[in-house]
C-alpha cells in the first residue's frame, strides 16, 4: 500500500515538473536598448520615463536632459491657454512652459536639500 502511494506521488511529481519545465523554456522578449525584462514596478516606471523623453521637444527636452525627471509636473488650462509647470525642489527652480514646449517664465525659490525629486 505504501509503495503504491509513493509511486503515485512520484509520478505526479515527475509529471508536474515536466509541465513547469516546458513553461519556463521560452525565448525572452527583445526590447530596445538590449533590455530583456521590463516587468514589474521598476519596468513600468522605466517605460513611462522613456516614452516621456521621446515625446518632449524644444526647451522641455533640453531641461529634461539637463536636470532630469521631476514628478512635480502640473498642467493648467486657463482660458484656453495651456501651460505646464515643472518644479525642481532640490535646485530651487520652477519652469513654466507653453503648449509648444518653450519656456515662458522661470521662478526661483529656496532649494530644499532633503526633498526627493
C-alpha positions as CSV (number, residue, x, y, z in Angstrom):
1,X,0.0,0.0,0.0
2,X,2.8,2.4,0.9
3,X,4.6,1.6,-2.3
4,X,1.6,2.4,-4.4
5,X,1.1,5.7,-2.7
6,X,4.7,6.7,-3.1
7,X,4.8,5.5,-6.7
8,X,1.6,7.6,-7.4
9,X,3.1,10.7,-5.7
10,X,6.4,10.2,-7.6
11,X,4.6,10.1,-10.9
12,X,2.5,13.2,-10.1
13,X,5.7,15.0,-9.1
14,X,7.6,14.0,-12.3
15,X,4.6,14.9,-14.5
16,X,4.3,18.3,-12.7
17,X,7.9,19.2,-13.1
18,X,7.8,18.3,-16.8
19,X,4.8,20.7,-17.3
20,X,6.6,23.5,-15.4
21,X,9.8,22.9,-17.3
22,X,8.0,23.4,-20.6
23,X,6.5,26.7,-19.3
24,X,9.9,28.0,-18.3
25,X,11.6,27.2,-21.6
26,X,10.7,30.3,-23.6
27,X,12.6,32.9,-25.5
28,X,12.9,36.2,-23.8
29,X,11.3,39.2,-25.5
30,X,13.6,41.6,-27.2
31,X,13.2,45.2,-26.1
32,X,15.1,48.4,-27.1
33,X,18.5,49.2,-25.6
34,X,19.2,45.5,-25.1
35,X,16.9,45.1,-22.1
36,X,15.1,41.8,-21.8
37,X,12.9,42.4,-18.9
38,X,10.6,45.3,-18.4
39,X,8.2,43.6,-16.0
40,X,7.1,44.8,-12.6
41,X,7.0,48.3,-11.0
42,X,10.5,49.3,-12.0
43,X,10.0,48.2,-15.6
44,X,6.7,50.2,-15.9
45,X,8.4,53.3,-14.4
46,X,11.3,53.0,-16.9
47,X,8.9,52.7,-19.8
48,X,6.9,55.7,-18.7
49,X,10.0,57.9,-18.4
50,X,11.4,56.6,-21.7
51,X,8.2,57.4,-23.5
52,X,8.1,60.9,-21.8
53,X,11.5,61.8,-23.2
54,X,10.6,60.6,-26.7
55,X,7.6,62.9,-26.7
56,X,9.4,66.0,-25.4
57,X,10.5,68.8,-27.7
58,X,12.1,72.2,-27.7
59,X,13.0,73.6,-24.3
60,X,11.3,70.8,-22.4
61,X,13.8,68.3,-23.9
62,X,16.8,70.5,-23.1
63,X,15.7,70.9,-19.4
64,X,14.9,67.3,-19.1
65,X,18.3,66.3,-20.3
66,X,20.0,68.9,-18.1
67,X,18.1,68.4,-14.8
68,X,16.4,65.0,-15.3
69,X,13.0,63.7,-14.4
70,X,10.7,65.5,-12.0
71,X,7.5,64.1,-10.6
72,X,6.3,67.6,-9.9
73,X,4.7,68.4,-13.2
74,X,1.4,70.3,-13.3
75,X,-0.7,71.1,-16.4
76,X,-3.1,74.1,-16.5
77,X,-5.7,75.1,-19.0
78,X,-6.8,78.6,-18.1
79,X,-9.0,80.4,-20.7
80,X,-7.9,78.1,-23.5
81,X,-4.2,78.8,-22.8
82,X,-2.4,75.6,-21.8
83,X,0.7,75.8,-19.7
84,X,2.8,73.3,-17.8
85,X,4.9,73.8,-14.7
86,X,7.9,71.7,-13.7
87,X,9.3,72.2,-10.2
88,X,12.8,71.0,-9.1
89,X,12.8,71.4,-5.3
90,X,16.4,70.3,-4.8
91,X,17.5,73.0,-7.3
92,X,15.0,75.7,-6.2
93,X,13.7,76.4,-9.6
94,X,10.4,76.2,-11.4
95,X,9.9,76.3,-15.2
96,X,6.7,77.4,-16.9
97,X,6.2,76.0,-20.5
98,X,3.7,76.9,-23.2
99,X,1.9,74.4,-25.5
100,X,4.8,74.0,-27.9
101,X,7.3,73.3,-25.1
102,X,9.1,76.7,-24.9
103,X,9.9,78.3,-21.6
104,X,7.6,81.2,-20.7
105,X,8.9,82.0,-17.3
106,X,11.2,80.7,-14.5
107,X,10.7,81.2,-10.8
108,X,13.4,80.8,-8.2
109,X,12.8,79.8,-4.6
110,X,14.9,78.5,-1.7
111,X,16.1,75.0,-2.6
112,X,15.1,72.1,-0.3
113,X,18.1,69.8,0.3
114,X,16.2,66.9,1.8
115,X,13.5,66.8,-1.0
116,X,13.3,63.8,-3.3
117,X,12.9,64.9,-6.9
